[in-house]
C-alpha cells in the first residue's frame, strides 16, 4: 500500500512556451536614484545587487533646442502685433509686428515680415520690409528680398538676393558716460531785477 502524500497536480505546460506554474512574476518598484531591479523568478535567476552608478556632473547650462521659445507662423497665416519673449521666430506666412527680445528670425521663401526687428541672427529667404538690426550674422538667400533700413554685424548674401534701402554696419551703442557731479559751489545766480514802475 502506498502511504506517501499525493503531490498536487502540475499544470499542463503551454505548448511553445517555457512558462511553469512556479514562474510567477513579482512586481518591483524602482526608486529614484537607485539602480533598476529585475524581478526575481522572471527569466534569469536573481543576480547580486548592482552598485548604483556614480553621479554624473550636470552639463553646462547651454540652451537646448527644446528649451527655446519658438514661434512658427505657418503658410497662409497672418499675425499682427508685438512679439516679445520669443527666442526663434520662423515666418512662412505674413507677420506685421515688432520683434523684441529674440535670438533668431528665419523667413522662408513664402514668408513676409513687415515691421521692426532687433535680433542676434537672421536668415532671410522670403521678403522683409522695415527696419532690421542684426547684431550677429545676417544671411540673405537667393530668394530673399529686404526693403528698408538694414544694420548687420556680419553679412552673407547669395547671388540673386535683393537689398534695397539704407545699409550699414551695426555698431553697438556706447553707454553714455555718467555726467560729472555738479560742483557744490555753483556760479552765483543772477540777482533779481527790481521791478520797473512807470508813472503815468
Secondary structure, DSSP 8 states (H G I E B T S, - for coil): ---S----------TT----TT---------TTS-----TTSSS--------------------GGGS-EEEE-TT-EEEEEE-S-SEEEESSEEEEEE-S-SEEEE-TT-EEEEEEEESEEEESSEEEEEEEEEEEEEE-TT-EEEEEEEEEEEEE-TT-EEES-EEE--------------SS---------------
